Amino acid sequence: MGPMNWLGVLLAALAAAGVVALFWRGRMPWGAYALALLPALMLGHALARIGPDKLAMKPQLYFMQSGGLALAFVLPAVWMLGLKSGAARAEMVRDSAAFLLAYLAMGLVFFALG
Protein backbone atom coordinates (compact mmCIF):
# COMPACT_ATOMS: atom_id res chain seq x y z
CA MET A 1 0.00 0.00 0.00
CA GLY A 2 1.28 3.42 -0.93
CA PRO A 3 0.99 6.52 1.22
CA MET A 4 -2.35 8.27 1.50
CA ASN A 5 -2.48 11.53 -0.45
CA TRP A 6 -4.07 13.79 2.17
CA LEU A 7 -3.81 16.92 0.03
CA GLY A 8 -5.55 14.98 -2.71
CA VAL A 9 -8.37 14.06 -0.33
CA LEU A 10 -8.98 17.70 0.63
CA LEU A 11 -8.76 19.01 -2.93
CA ALA A 12 -10.84 16.15 -4.36
CA ALA A 13 -13.62 16.91 -1.89
CA LEU A 14 -13.46 20.58 -2.87
CA ALA A 15 -13.58 19.69 -6.58
CA ALA A 16 -16.54 17.36 -6.07
CA ALA A 17 -18.47 19.93 -4.05
CA GLY A 18 -17.68 22.56 -6.69
CA VAL A 19 -19.01 20.39 -9.52
CA VAL A 20 -22.20 19.67 -7.60
CA ALA A 21 -22.55 23.39 -6.85
CA LEU A 22 -22.52 24.09 -10.60
CA PHE A 23 -25.55 21.85 -10.98
CA TRP A 24 -27.18 23.46 -7.94
CA ARG A 25 -26.82 26.88 -9.61
CA GLY A 26 -23.73 28.06 -7.81
CA ARG A 27 -24.62 27.29 -4.21
CA MET A 28 -21.93 25.37 -2.42
CA PRO A 29 -22.96 24.88 1.17
CA TRP A 30 -20.06 23.93 3.38
CA GLY A 31 -22.09 20.93 4.43
CA ALA A 32 -21.71 19.62 0.86
CA TYR A 33 -17.92 19.95 1.19
CA ALA A 34 -17.97 18.17 4.53
CA LEU A 35 -20.05 15.36 3.05
CA ALA A 36 -17.71 15.12 0.05
CA LEU A 37 -14.79 14.45 2.38
CA LEU A 38 -15.96 10.90 3.11
CA PRO A 39 -16.02 9.63 -0.50
CA ALA A 40 -12.78 11.53 -1.21
CA LEU A 41 -11.20 9.75 1.75
CA MET A 42 -12.51 6.40 0.52
CA LEU A 43 -11.17 7.05 -2.99
CA GLY A 44 -7.82 8.19 -1.60
CA HIS A 45 -7.59 5.00 0.45
CA ALA A 46 -8.50 2.83 -2.55
CA LEU A 47 -5.86 4.53 -4.70
CA ALA A 48 -3.27 4.15 -1.95
CA ARG A 49 -4.08 0.43 -1.80
CA ILE A 50 -3.54 0.14 -5.55
CA GLY A 51 -0.17 1.83 -5.12
CA PRO A 52 1.78 4.46 -7.01
CA ASP A 53 3.65 1.97 -9.20
CA LYS A 54 0.51 0.39 -10.63
CA LEU A 55 -1.19 3.79 -10.98
CA ALA A 56 1.81 5.08 -12.94
CA MET A 57 1.54 2.11 -15.30
CA LYS A 58 -2.26 2.28 -15.57
CA PRO A 59 -3.42 5.87 -15.04
CA GLN A 60 -6.92 4.96 -16.22
CA LEU A 61 -7.38 3.35 -12.79
CA TYR A 62 -7.90 6.80 -11.28
CA PHE A 63 -11.03 7.22 -13.38
CA MET A 64 -12.12 3.60 -13.22
CA GLN A 65 -12.08 3.78 -9.43
CA SER A 66 -13.78 7.16 -9.10
CA GLY A 67 -16.33 6.62 -11.86
CA GLY A 68 -16.94 3.06 -10.69
CA LEU A 69 -17.86 4.27 -7.20
CA ALA A 70 -20.36 6.69 -8.69
CA LEU A 71 -21.87 4.20 -11.13
CA ALA A 72 -22.07 1.29 -8.69
CA PHE A 73 -23.18 3.03 -5.51
CA VAL A 74 -24.10 6.70 -5.82
CA LEU A 75 -26.21 6.74 -8.97
CA PRO A 76 -28.40 3.78 -7.93
CA ALA A 77 -28.98 5.53 -4.59
CA VAL A 78 -29.93 8.76 -6.39
CA TRP A 79 -32.44 6.86 -8.51
CA MET A 80 -33.88 4.84 -5.63
CA LEU A 81 -34.41 7.97 -3.56
CA GLY A 82 -35.78 9.87 -6.53
CA LEU A 83 -38.25 7.15 -7.40
CA LYS A 84 -39.32 6.86 -3.78
CA SER A 85 -39.91 10.59 -3.43
CA GLY A 86 -41.56 10.98 -6.83
CA ALA A 87 -38.88 13.28 -8.24
CA ALA A 88 -39.07 14.18 -11.90
CA ARG A 89 -37.01 11.99 -14.21
CA ALA A 90 -35.16 15.06 -15.56
CA GLU A 91 -34.12 15.97 -12.01
CA MET A 92 -32.77 12.46 -11.40
CA VAL A 93 -30.83 12.56 -14.67
CA ARG A 94 -29.37 15.97 -13.75
CA ASP A 95 -28.40 14.76 -10.26
CA SER A 96 -26.88 11.59 -11.72
CA ALA A 97 -24.79 13.65 -14.14
CA ALA A 98 -23.72 15.96 -11.32
CA PHE A 99 -22.53 13.12 -9.11
CA LEU A 100 -20.84 11.18 -11.91
CA LEU A 101 -18.92 14.30 -12.94
CA ALA A 102 -18.14 15.10 -9.29
CA TYR A 103 -16.62 11.66 -8.77
CA LEU A 104 -14.68 11.90 -12.02
CA ALA A 105 -13.42 15.30 -10.87
CA MET A 106 -12.12 13.62 -7.70
CA GLY A 107 -10.30 11.08 -9.87
CA LEU A 108 -8.85 13.92 -11.94
CA VAL A 109 -7.52 15.65 -8.83
CA PHE A 110 -5.76 12.49 -7.65
CA PHE A 111 -4.45 11.90 -11.19
CA ALA A 112 -3.09 15.45 -11.42
CA LEU A 113 -1.38 15.18 -8.05
CA GLY A 114 0.05 11.79 -9.03
N, CA, C and O atoms as a GROMACS GRO file, in nm:
protein
  456
    1MET      N    1   0.085  -0.118   0.000
    1MET     CA    2   0.000   0.000   0.000
    1MET      C    3   0.089   0.124   0.000
    1MET      O    4   0.185   0.134   0.077
    2GLY      N    5   0.055   0.217  -0.088
    2GLY     CA    6   0.128   0.342  -0.093
    2GLY      C    7   0.077   0.438   0.012
    2GLY      O    8  -0.020   0.410   0.082
    3PRO      N    9   0.143   0.552   0.023
    3PRO     CA   10   0.100   0.652   0.122
    3PRO      C   11  -0.031   0.720   0.078
    3PRO      O   12  -0.058   0.736  -0.040
    4MET      N   13  -0.110   0.757   0.176
    4MET     CA   14  -0.235   0.827   0.150
    4MET      C   15  -0.203   0.970   0.108
    4MET      O   16  -0.120   1.037   0.169
    5ASN      N   17  -0.268   1.017   0.004
    5ASN     CA   18  -0.248   1.153  -0.046
    5ASN      C   19  -0.351   1.244   0.023
    5ASN      O   20  -0.462   1.263  -0.028
    6TRP      N   21  -0.313   1.300   0.137
    6TRP     CA   22  -0.407   1.379   0.217
    6TRP      C   23  -0.444   1.510   0.149
    6TRP      O   24  -0.558   1.554   0.159
    7LEU      N   25  -0.349   1.572   0.079
    7LEU     CA   26  -0.381   1.692   0.003
    7LEU      C   27  -0.482   1.658  -0.106
    7LEU      O   28  -0.574   1.734  -0.132
    8GLY      N   29  -0.462   1.543  -0.170
    8GLY     CA   30  -0.555   1.498  -0.271
    8GLY      C   31  -0.696   1.479  -0.217
    8GLY      O   32  -0.794   1.512  -0.284
    9VAL      N   33  -0.706   1.426  -0.096
    9VAL     CA   34  -0.837   1.406  -0.033
    9VAL      C   35  -0.907   1.540  -0.016
    9VAL      O   36  -1.024   1.554  -0.052
   10LEU      N   37  -0.838   1.639   0.039
   10LEU     CA   38  -0.898   1.770   0.063
   10LEU      C   39  -0.936   1.840  -0.067
   10LEU      O   40  -1.045   1.898  -0.077
   11LEU      N   41  -0.848   1.836  -0.166
   11LEU     CA   42  -0.876   1.901  -0.293
   11LEU      C   43  -0.981   1.827  -0.374
   11LEU      O   44  -1.061   1.890  -0.444
   12ALA      N   45  -0.982   1.694  -0.365
   12ALA     CA   46  -1.084   1.615  -0.436
   12ALA      C   47  -1.222   1.645  -0.381
   12ALA      O   48  -1.319   1.655  -0.456
   13ALA      N   49  -1.233   1.657  -0.250
   13ALA     CA   50  -1.362   1.691  -0.189
   13ALA      C   51  -1.406   1.830  -0.233
   13ALA      O   52  -1.525   1.851  -0.260
   14LEU      N   53  -1.314   1.923  -0.242
   14LEU     CA   54  -1.346   2.058  -0.287
   14LEU      C   55  -1.390   2.056  -0.433
   14LEU      O   56  -1.486   2.125  -0.470
   15ALA      N   57  -1.321   1.979  -0.516
   15ALA     CA   58  -1.358   1.969  -0.658
   15ALA      C   59  -1.497   1.907  -0.673
   15ALA      O   60  -1.578   1.955  -0.752
   16ALA      N   61  -1.523   1.802  -0.598
   16ALA     CA   62  -1.654   1.736  -0.607
   16ALA      C   63  -1.766   1.830  -0.563
   16ALA      O   64  -1.870   1.838  -0.629
   17ALA      N   65  -1.745   1.899  -0.452
   17ALA     CA   66  -1.847   1.993  -0.405
   17ALA      C   67  -1.866   2.107  -0.504
   17ALA      O   68  -1.978   2.155  -0.522
   18GLY      N   69  -1.758   2.150  -0.568
   18GLY     CA   70  -1.768   2.256  -0.669
   18GLY      C   71  -1.847   2.212  -0.791
   18GLY      O   72  -1.928   2.290  -0.843
   19VAL      N   73  -1.826   2.090  -0.837
   19VAL     CA   74  -1.901   2.039  -0.952
   19VAL      C   75  -2.049   2.030  -0.917
   19VAL      O   76  -2.134   2.070  -0.996
   20VAL      N   77  -2.080   1.977  -0.801
   20VAL     CA   78  -2.220   1.967  -0.760
   20VAL      C   79  -2.282   2.106  -0.747
   20VAL      O   80  -2.398   2.125  -0.781
   21ALA      N   81  -2.204   2.202  -0.698
   21ALA     CA   82  -2.255   2.340  -0.685
   21ALA      C   83  -2.291   2.398  -0.821
   21ALA      O   84  -2.385   2.477  -0.831
   22LEU      N   85  -2.218   2.361  -0.926
   22LEU     CA   86  -2.252   2.409  -1.060
   22LEU      C   87  -2.392   2.362  -1.100
   22LEU      O   88  -2.468   2.436  -1.162
   23PHE      N   89  -2.424   2.239  -1.065
   23PHE     CA   90  -2.555   2.185  -1.098
   23PHE      C   91  -2.663   2.240  -1.006
   23PHE      O   92  -2.781   2.241  -1.041
   24TRP      N   93  -2.623   2.287  -0.889
   24TRP     CA   94  -2.718   2.346  -0.794
   24TRP      C   95  -2.720   2.497  -0.808
   24TRP      O   96  -2.754   2.568  -0.714
   25ARG      N   97  -2.682   2.545  -0.927
   25ARG     CA   98  -2.682   2.688  -0.961
   25ARG      C   99  -2.595   2.772  -0.870
   25ARG      O  100  -2.637   2.875  -0.819
   26GLY      N  101  -2.472   2.726  -0.848
   26GLY     CA  102  -2.373   2.806  -0.781
   26GLY      C  103  -2.370   2.802  -0.630
   26GLY      O  104  -2.278   2.858  -0.569
   27ARG      N  105  -2.466   2.738  -0.568
   27ARG     CA  106  -2.462   2.729  -0.422
   27ARG      C  107  -2.371   2.615  -0.381
   27ARG      O  108  -2.386   2.502  -0.429
   28MET      N  109  -2.276   2.644  -0.294
   28MET     CA  110  -2.193   2.537  -0.242
   28MET      C  111  -2.196   2.546  -0.090
   28MET      O  112  -2.108   2.608  -0.030
   29PRO      N  113  -2.295   2.485  -0.029
   29PRO     CA  114  -2.296   2.488   0.117
   29PRO      C  115  -2.176   2.411   0.171
   29PRO      O  116  -2.134   2.310   0.115
   30TRP      N  117  -2.123   2.460   0.279
   30TRP     CA  118  -2.006   2.393   0.338
   30TRP      C  119  -2.040   2.253   0.384
   30TRP      O  120  -1.951   2.169   0.397
   31GLY      N  121  -2.167   2.228   0.409
   31GLY     CA  122  -2.208   2.093   0.443
   31GLY      C  123  -2.182   1.996   0.328
   31GLY      O  124  -2.149   1.880   0.350
   32ALA      N  125  -2.198   2.046   0.203
   32ALA     CA  126  -2.170   1.962   0.086
   32ALA      C  127  -2.022   1.928   0.081
   32ALA      O  128  -1.985   1.815   0.047
   33TYR      N  129  -1.937   2.024   0.115
   33TYR     CA  130  -1.792   1.995   0.119
   33TYR      C  131  -1.761   1.893   0.227
   33TYR      O  132  -1.684   1.800   0.205
   34ALA      N  133  -1.821   1.911   0.343
   34ALA     CA  134  -1.797   1.817   0.453
   34ALA      C  135  -1.842   1.677   0.415
   34ALA      O  136  -1.774   1.579   0.445
   35LEU      N  137  -1.957   1.668   0.348
   35LEU     CA  138  -2.005   1.536   0.306
   35LEU      C  139  -1.919   1.477   0.194
   35LEU      O  140  -1.909   1.355   0.183
   36ALA      N  141  -1.858   1.561   0.113
   36ALA     CA  142  -1.772   1.512   0.005
   36ALA      C  143  -1.638   1.459   0.058
   36ALA      O  144  -1.567   1.387  -0.012
   37LEU      N  145  -1.605   1.494   0.181
   37LEU     CA  146  -1.479   1.445   0.238
   37LEU      C  147  -1.478   1.293   0.254
   37LEU      O  148  -1.374   1.229   0.235
   38LEU      N  149  -1.592   1.235   0.289
   38LEU     CA  150  -1.596   1.090   0.311
   38LEU      C  151  -1.568   1.010   0.183
   38LEU      O  152  -1.482   0.922   0.186
   39PRO      N  153  -1.637   1.038   0.071
   39PRO     CA  154  -1.602   0.963  -0.050
   39PRO      C  155  -1.462   0.996  -0.101
   39PRO      O  156  -1.396   0.910  -0.160
   40ALA      N  157  -1.415   1.119  -0.080
   40ALA     CA  158  -1.278   1.153  -0.121
   40ALA      C  159  -1.178   1.073  -0.039
   40ALA      O  160  -1.076   1.027  -0.091
   41LEU      N  161  -1.207   1.057   0.089
   41LEU     CA  162  -1.120   0.975   0.175
   41LEU      C  163  -1.122   0.829   0.131
   41LEU      O  164  -1.018   0.763   0.128
   42MET      N  165  -1.240   0.779   0.098
   42MET     CA  166  -1.252   0.640   0.052
   42MET      C  167  -1.175   0.620  -0.079
   42MET      O  168  -1.105   0.521  -0.095
   43LEU      N  169  -1.189   0.715  -0.172
   43LEU     CA  170  -1.117   0.705  -0.299
   43LEU      C  171  -0.967   0.715  -0.276
   43LEU      O  172  -0.890   0.640  -0.336
   44GLY      N  173  -0.924   0.807  -0.190
   44GLY     CA  174  -0.782   0.819  -0.160
   44GLY      C  175  -0.726   0.691  -0.100
   44GLY      O  176  -0.614   0.651  -0.133
   45HIS      N  177  -0.802   0.627  -0.014
   45HIS     CA  178  -0.759   0.500   0.045
   45HIS      C  179  -0.750   0.391  -0.062
   45HIS      O  180  -0.654   0.315  -0.066
   46ALA      N  181  -0.851   0.384  -0.150
   46ALA     CA  182  -0.850   0.283  -0.255
   46ALA      C  183  -0.730   0.302  -0.348
   46ALA      O  184  -0.665   0.204  -0.387
   47LEU      N  185  -0.700   0.426  -0.382
   47LEU     CA  186  -0.586   0.453  -0.470
   47LEU      C  187  -0.454   0.423  -0.400
   47LEU      O  188  -0.359   0.376  -0.464
   48ALA      N  189  -0.447   0.449  -0.270
   48ALA     CA  190  -0.326   0.415  -0.195
   48ALA      C  191  -0.307   0.264  -0.191
   48ALA      O  192  -0.194   0.216  -0.196
   49ARG      N  193  -0.417   0.190  -0.181
   49ARG     CA  194  -0.408   0.044  -0.180
   49ARG      C  195  -0.359  -0.010  -0.315
   49ARG      O  196  -0.285  -0.108  -0.320
   50ILE      N  197  -0.400   0.056  -0.422
   50ILE     CA  198  -0.354   0.014  -0.555
   50ILE      C  199  -0.204   0.039  -0.566
   50ILE      O  200  -0.130  -0.044  -0.619
   51GLY      N  201  -0.160   0.153  -0.516
   51GLY     CA  202  -0.017   0.183  -0.512
   51GLY      C  203   0.029   0.270  -0.627
   51GLY      O  204  -0.025   0.263  -0.737
   52PRO      N  205   0.130   0.352  -0.600
   52PRO     CA  206   0.178   0.446  -0.701
   52PRO      C  207   0.240   0.379  -0.823
   52PRO      O  208   0.231   0.433  -0.934
   53ASP      N  209   0.302   0.263  -0.805
   53ASP     CA  210   0.365   0.197  -0.920
   53ASP      C  211   0.261   0.151  -1.021
   53ASP      O  212   0.276   0.174  -1.142
   54LYS      N  213   0.155   0.087  -0.972
   54LYS     CA  214   0.051   0.039  -1.063
   54LYS      C  215  -0.026   0.157  -1.124
   54LYS      O  216  -0.063   0.152  -1.242
   55LEU      N  217  -0.049   0.262  -1.045
   55LEU     CA  218  -0.119   0.379  -1.098
   55LEU      C  219  -0.037   0.449  -1.206
   55LEU      O  220  -0.093   0.503  -1.301
   56ALA      N  221   0.095   0.448  -1.191
   56ALA     CA  222   0.181   0.508  -1.294
   56ALA      C  223   0.175   0.428  -1.424
   56ALA      O  224   0.180   0.484  -1.533
   57MET      N  225   0.164   0.296  -1.411
   57MET     CA  226   0.154   0.211  -1.530
   57MET      C  227   0.016   0.215  -1.593
   57MET      O  228   0.002   0.204  -1.715
   58LYS      N  229  -0.088   0.231  -1.510
   58LYS     CA  230  -0.226   0.228  -1.557
   58LYS      C  231  -0.302   0.349  -1.502
   58LYS      O  232  -0.383   0.335  -1.410
   59PRO      N  233  -0.277   0.467  -1.558
   59PRO     CA  234  -0.342   0.588  -1.504
   59PRO      C  235  -0.494   0.587  -1.520
   59PRO      O  236  -0.563   0.663  -1.452
   60GLN      N  237  -0.546   0.504  -1.607
   60GLN     CA  238  -0.692   0.496  -1.622
   60GLN      C  239  -0.759   0.445  -1.495
   60GLN      O  240  -0.880   0.460  -1.478
   61LEU      N  241  -0.682   0.385  -1.404
   61LEU     CA  242  -0.738   0.335  -1.279
   61LEU      C  243  -0.792   0.447  -1.191
   61LEU      O  244  -0.884   0.425  -1.112
   62TYR      N  245  -0.736   0.567  -1.204
   62TYR     CA  246  -0.790   0.680  -1.128
   62TYR      C  247  -0.938   0.700  -1.161
   62TYR      O  248  -1.022   0.721  -1.073
   63PHE      N  249  -0.968   0.694  -1.291
   63PHE     CA  250  -1.103   0.722  -1.338
   63PHE      C  251  -1.192   0.599  -1.328
   63PHE      O  252  -1.314   0.611  -1.310
   64MET      N  253  -1.133   0.482  -1.340
   64MET     CA  254  -1.212   0.360  -1.322
   64MET      C  255  -1.258   0.348  -1.177
   64MET      O  256  -1.371   0.307  -1.151
   65GLN      N  257  -1.172   0.384  -1.084
   65GLN     CA  258  -1.208   0.378  -0.943
   65GLN      C  259  -1.311   0.484  -0.907
   65GLN      O  260  -1.412   0.454  -0.843
   66SER      N  261  -1.286   0.608  -0.948
   66SER     CA  262  -1.378   0.716  -0.910
   66SER      C  263  -1.511   0.703  -0.982
   66SER      O  264  -1.616   0.716  -0.920
   67GLY      N  265  -1.509   0.679  -1.111
   67GLY     CA  266  -1.633   0.662  -1.186
   67GLY      C  267  -1.708   0.536  -1.145
   67GLY      O  268  -1.831   0.534  -1.142
   68GLY      N  269  -1.632   0.432  -1.112
   68GLY     CA  270  -1.694   0.306  -1.069
   68GLY      C  271  -1.770   0.323  -0.939
   68GLY      O  272  -1.878   0.266  -0.922
   69LEU      N  273  -1.714   0.400  -0.846
   69LEU     CA  274  -1.786   0.426  -0.720
   69LEU      C  275  -1.918   0.497  -0.748
   69LEU      O  276  -2.021   0.463  -0.690
   70ALA      N  277  -1.914   0.596  -0.836
   70ALA     CA  278  -2.036   0.669  -0.869
   70ALA      C  279  -2.138   0.579  -0.937
   70ALA      O  280  -2.255   0.579  -0.900
   71LEU      N  281  -2.094   0.503  -1.037
   71LEU     CA  282  -2.187   0.420  -1.113
   71LEU      C  283  -2.243   0.304  -1.031
   71LEU      O  284  -2.359   0.265  -1.048
   72ALA      N  285  -2.162   0.248  -0.943
   72ALA     CA  286  -2.207   0.129  -0.869
   72ALA      C  287  -2.284   0.161  -0.742
   72ALA      O  288  -2.369   0.082  -0.701
   73PHE      N  289  -2.257   0.275  -0.680
   73PHE     CA  290  -2.318   0.303  -0.551
   73PHE      C  291  -2.402   0.431  -0.549
   73PHE      O  292  -2.516   0.430  -0.504
   74VAL      N  293  -2.345   0.540  -0.598
   74VAL     CA  294  -2.410   0.670  -0.582
   74VAL      C  295  -2.530   0.685  -0.676
   74VAL      O  296  -2.638   0.723  -0.632
   75LEU      N  297  -2.511   0.655  -0.804
   75LEU     CA  298  -2.621   0.674  -0.898
   75LEU      C  299  -2.741   0.584  -0.868
   75LEU      O  300  -2.855   0.631  -0.876
   76PRO      N  301  -2.722   0.457  -0.833
   76PRO     CA  302  -2.840   0.378  -0.793
   76PRO      C  303  -2.911   0.436  -0.671
   76PRO      O  304  -3.033   0.431  -0.662
   77ALA      N  305  -2.836   0.492  -0.577
   77ALA     CA  306  -2.898   0.553  -0.459
   77ALA      C  307  -2.977   0.677  -0.499
   77ALA      O  308  -3.087   0.700  -0.448
   78VAL      N  309  -2.922   0.757  -0.591
   78VAL     CA  310  -2.993   0.876  -0.639
   78VAL      C  311  -3.126   0.834  -0.702
   78VAL      O  312  -3.230   0.895  -0.676
   79TRP      N  313  -3.122   0.730  -0.783
   79TRP     CA  314  -3.244   0.686  -0.851
   79TRP      C  315  -3.344   0.622  -0.754
   79TRP      O  316  -3.464   0.645  -0.766
   80MET      N  317  -3.295   0.544  -0.660
   80MET     CA  318  -3.388   0.484  -0.563
   80MET      C  319  -3.458   0.591  -0.481
   80MET      O  320  -3.579   0.586  -0.460
   81LEU      N  321  -3.381   0.689  -0.434
   81LEU     CA  322  -3.441   0.797  -0.356
   81LEU      C  323  -3.534   0.883  -0.440
   81LEU      O  324  -3.640   0.926  -0.394
   82GLY      N  325  -3.494   0.908  -0.564
   82GLY     CA  326  -3.578   0.987  -0.653
   82GLY      C  327  -3.709   0.919  -0.685
   82GLY      O  328  -3.815   0.982  -0.686
   83LEU      N  329  -3.702   0.789  -0.712
   83LEU     CA  330  -3.825   0.715  -0.740
   83LEU      C  331  -3.915   0.708  -0.618
   83LEU      O  332  -4.037   0.717  -0.629
   84LYS      N  333  -3.854   0.692  -0.502
   84LYS     CA  334  -3.932   0.686  -0.378
   84LYS      C  335  -4.002   0.818  -0.350
   84LYS      O  336  -4.118   0.819  -0.307
   85SER      N  337  -3.934   0.928  -0.375
   85SER     CA  338  -3.991   1.059  -0.343
   85SER      C  339  -4.075   1.117  -0.456
   85SER      O  340  -4.137   1.222  -0.440
   86GLY      N  341  -4.078   1.049  -0.570
   86GLY     CA  342  -4.156   1.098  -0.683
   86GLY      C  343  -4.092   1.213  -0.758
   86GLY      O  344  -4.161   1.293  -0.820
   87ALA      N  345  -3.960   1.221  -0.754
   87ALA     CA  346  -3.888   1.328  -0.824
   87ALA      C  347  -3.906   1.312  -0.976
   87ALA      O  348  -3.926   1.201  -1.026
   88ALA      N  349  -3.898   1.422  -1.044
   88ALA     CA  350  -3.907   1.418  -1.190
   88ALA      C  351  -3.785   1.348  -1.248
   88ALA      O  352  -3.674   1.358  -1.196
   89ARG      N  353  -3.809   1.275  -1.357
   89ARG     CA  354  -3.701   1.200  -1.422
   89ARG      C  355  -3.587   1.293  -1.464
   89ARG      O  356  -3.470   1.256  -1.452
   90ALA      N  357  -3.619   1.410  -1.513
   90ALA     CA  358  -3.516   1.506  -1.556
   90ALA      C  359  -3.429   1.548  -1.437
   90ALA      O  360  -3.308   1.566  -1.452
   91GLU      N  361  -3.489   1.562  -1.322
   91GLU     CA  362  -3.412   1.598  -1.201
   91GLU      C  363  -3.317   1.484  -1.163
   91GLU      O  364  -3.203   1.509  -1.123
   92MET      N  365  -3.363   1.360  -1.174
   92MET     CA  366  -3.277   1.246  -1.140
   92MET      C  367  -3.162   1.233  -1.240
   92MET      O  368  -3.050   1.198  -1.202
   93VAL      N  369  -3.190   1.260  -1.366
   93VAL     CA  370  -3.083   1.256  -1.467
   93VAL      C  371  -2.981   1.365  -1.438
   93VAL      O  372  -2.860   1.340  -1.445
   94ARG      N  373  -3.028   1.486  -1.406
   94ARG     CA  374  -2.937   1.597  -1.375
   94ARG      C  375  -2.852   1.564  -1.252
   94ARG      O  376  -2.731   1.587  -1.252
   95ASP      N  377  -2.915   1.512  -1.147
   95ASP     CA  378  -2.840   1.476  -1.026
   95ASP      C  379  -2.740   1.364  -1.054
   95ASP      O  380  -2.629   1.366  -1.002
   96SER      N  381  -2.779   1.268  -1.136
   96SER     CA  382  -2.688   1.159  -1.172
   96SER      C  383  -2.566   1.213  -1.246
   96SER      O  384  -2.453   1.174  -1.217
   97ALA      N  385  -2.590   1.304  -1.341
   97ALA     CA  386  -2.479   1.365  -1.414
   97ALA      C  387  -2.389   1.443  -1.320
   97ALA      O  388  -2.267   1.438  -1.330
   98ALA      N  389  -2.450   1.516  -1.226
   98ALA     CA  390  -2.372   1.596  -1.132
   98ALA      C  391  -2.281   1.507  -1.049
   98ALA      O  392  -2.162   1.537  -1.033
   99PHE      N  393  -2.335   1.397  -0.996
   99PHE     CA  394  -2.253   1.312  -0.911
   99PHE      C  395  -2.150   1.233  -0.989
   99PHE      O  396  -2.038   1.212  -0.941
  100LEU      N  397  -2.184   1.188  -1.110
  100LEU     CA  398  -2.084   1.118  -1.191
  100LEU      C  399  -1.968   1.212  -1.223
  100LEU      O  400  -1.852   1.173  -1.210
  101LEU      N  401  -1.999   1.334  -1.265
  101LEU     CA  402  -1.892   1.430  -1.294
  101LEU      C  403  -1.814   1.470  -1.169
  101LEU      O  404  -1.693   1.492  -1.176
  102ALA      N  405  -1.883   1.478  -1.055
  102ALA     CA  406  -1.814   1.510  -0.929
  102ALA      C  407  -1.713   1.401  -0.894
  102ALA      O  408  -1.601   1.431  -0.854
  103TYR      N  409  -1.753   1.276  -0.908
  103TYR     CA  410  -1.661   1.166  -0.877
  103TYR      C  411  -1.547   1.160  -0.977
  103TYR      O  412  -1.433   1.133  -0.939
  104LEU      N  413  -1.576   1.185  -1.104
  104LEU     CA  414  -1.468   1.190  -1.202
  104LEU      C  415  -1.374   1.306  -1.175
  104LEU      O  416  -1.253   1.295  -1.199
  105ALA      N  417  -1.426   1.417  -1.125
  105ALA     CA  418  -1.342   1.530  -1.087
  105ALA      C  419  -1.249   1.490  -0.971
  105ALA      O  420  -1.133   1.532  -0.967
  106MET      N  421  -1.300   1.411  -0.879
  106MET     CA  422  -1.212   1.362  -0.770
  106MET      C  423  -1.100   1.277  -0.828
  106MET      O  424  -0.984   1.290  -0.788
  107GLY      N  425  -1.134   1.190  -0.923
  107GLY     CA  426  -1.030   1.108  -0.987
  107GLY      C  427  -0.929   1.194  -1.060
  107GLY      O  428  -0.809   1.165  -1.058
  108LEU      N  429  -0.976   1.301  -1.123
  108LEU     CA  430  -0.885   1.392  -1.194
  108LEU      C  431  -0.790   1.462  -1.098
  108LEU      O  432  -0.672   1.480  -1.130
  109VAL      N  433  -0.839   1.500  -0.982
  109VAL     CA  434  -0.752   1.565  -0.883
  109VAL      C  435  -0.641   1.469  -0.839
  109VAL      O  436  -0.524   1.507  -0.835
  110PHE      N  437  -0.678   1.347  -0.807
  110PHE     CA  438  -0.576   1.249  -0.765
  110PHE      C  439  -0.479   1.220  -0.880
  110PHE      O  440  -0.359   1.205  -0.857
  111PHE      N  441  -0.530   1.212  -1.003
  111PHE     CA  442  -0.444   1.190  -1.119
  111PHE      C  443  -0.346   1.304  -1.135
  111PHE      O  444  -0.227   1.282  -1.157
  112ALA      N  445  -0.396   1.428  -1.124
  112ALA     CA  446  -0.309   1.545  -1.142
  112ALA      C  447  -0.202   1.554  -1.034
  112ALA      O  448  -0.090   1.599  -1.060
  113LEU      N  449  -0.237   1.512  -0.913
  113LEU     CA  450  -0.138   1.518  -0.805
  113LEU      C  451  -0.042   1.399  -0.808
  113LEU      O  452   0.062   1.399  -0.743
  114GLY      N  453  -0.080   1.297  -0.886
  114GLY     CA  454   0.005   1.179  -0.903
  114GLY      C  455   0.029   1.109  -0.776
  114GLY      O  456   0.099   1.007  -0.774
   0.00000   0.00000   0.00000
